[in-house]
Amino acid sequence: MPKKESPRTGATVHGAKGEKQPKFNNNPSNPNNKAKAAQCLKILEWLKLAPLSTPEARNTLHIMHPAGRICDLRKQGHKIETHRCHESTSEGAVSVVAKYVLVGKVGADE
């Protein structure tokens, strides 16, 4: 399968299964890193007020991969617990979702 250039990043996209995908660099001027930082800030501000579920993060904050941002926040030293909860979907099915709770920051007075 021929290689193509991504119109968004200019990176080479490999079409064959099993080939490595390009990684984004950690350059602070990379707009993807700025978007991640903005998403982390949105989540952190929410968590200071109330717990946040995965559907709330996706539907209200428009963050499609909240688990990744929670991971980033934990790496920054924030203590965030994950609780598994059962919630009803709009179709009436029951789904298990993550609910995140901010309990502090590593090294902060508790």
C-alpha positions in Angstrom: 0.0 0.0 0.0 1.5 3.4 -0.9 2.5 5.9 1.7 0.5 9.2 1.8 1.1 12.5 3.4 -1.3 13.6 6.0 -3.0 16.9 4.9 -3.3 18.0 8.6 0.3 17.3 9.9 2.3 16.7 6.8 3.6 13.5 8.4 3.9 10.3 6.4 0.9 8.0 6.9 1.6 4.3 6.5 -1.3 2.4 5.1 -0.2 -1.2 5.7 -1.4 -2.9 8.9 1.3 -3.3 11.5 3.5 -0.5 10.3 4.4 2.2 12.8 2.4 5.4 12.8 4.2 8.7 13.1 4.4 10.1 16.6 3.7 13.7 17.4 6.7 15.5 19.0 6.6 17.2 22.4 7.5 20.6 20.9 5.5 23.2 22.9 4.8 25.1 19.7 3.0 22.0 18.3 -0.7 22.9 18.2 -1.7 19.4 19.4 0.2 19.9 22.6 -1.6 23.2 23.2 -4.9 21.5 22.6 -4.0 18.8 25.2 -3.0 21.4 27.7 -6.3 23.3 27.2 -8.3 20.1 27.6 -6.4 19.2 30.8 -7.2 22.7 32.1 -10.9 22.3 31.3 -11.0 18.9 33.1 -9.1 20.2 36.1 -11.4 23.2 36.5 -14.4 20.9 36.4 -12.9 18.4 38.8 -12.3 21.2 41.3 -16.1 21.7 41.4 -17.5 18.2 40.9 -16.7 14.7 39.7 -16.6 14.2 35.9 -17.8 11.2 34.0 -16.6 10.1 30.5 -19.9 11.0 28.8 -19.9 14.5 30.5 -16.3 15.1 29.3 -17.2 14.1 25.8 -20.7 15.8 25.5 -20.2 18.9 27.6 -16.5 19.7 27.5 -16.0 18.2 23.9 -13.0 16.1 25.0 -13.1 12.8 23.1 -10.4 11.0 25.0 -10.8 12.1 28.6 -8.8 9.1 29.9 -5.8 10.3 28.1 -6.1 13.8 29.7 -6.7 12.3 33.1 -3.4 10.3 32.6 -1.6 13.6 31.7 -3.0 15.3 34.8 -1.8 12.4 37.0 1.6 12.7 35.5 1.5 16.3 36.6 1.0 15.2 40.1 -2.8 15.5 40.5 -4.4 12.7 42.6 -7.5 11.6 40.6 -9.5 8.5 41.5 -11.5 6.5 38.9 -14.8 5.1 40.0 -16.7 2.7 37.7 -20.4 3.6 37.6 -23.4 2.2 35.8 -25.3 4.8 33.8 -28.3 4.4 31.4 -27.8 5.4 27.8 -30.3 7.4 25.8 -31.4 4.1 24.3 -32.1 2.6 27.7 -29.2 0.3 27.9 -26.9 0.2 31.0 -23.3 1.1 30.4 -20.3 1.1 32.7 -18.6 4.5 32.6 -15.6 6.1 34.4 -16.3 8.8 36.9 -13.2 10.9 37.9 -12.8 12.5 41.3 -10.0 14.9 42.2 -8.7 14.1 45.7 -5.7 16.4 45.8 -2.2 16.9 44.4 0.9 15.0 45.3 2.9 16.9 47.9 0.0 19.2 48.8 -1.4 19.4 52.3 -4.4 17.2 52.7 
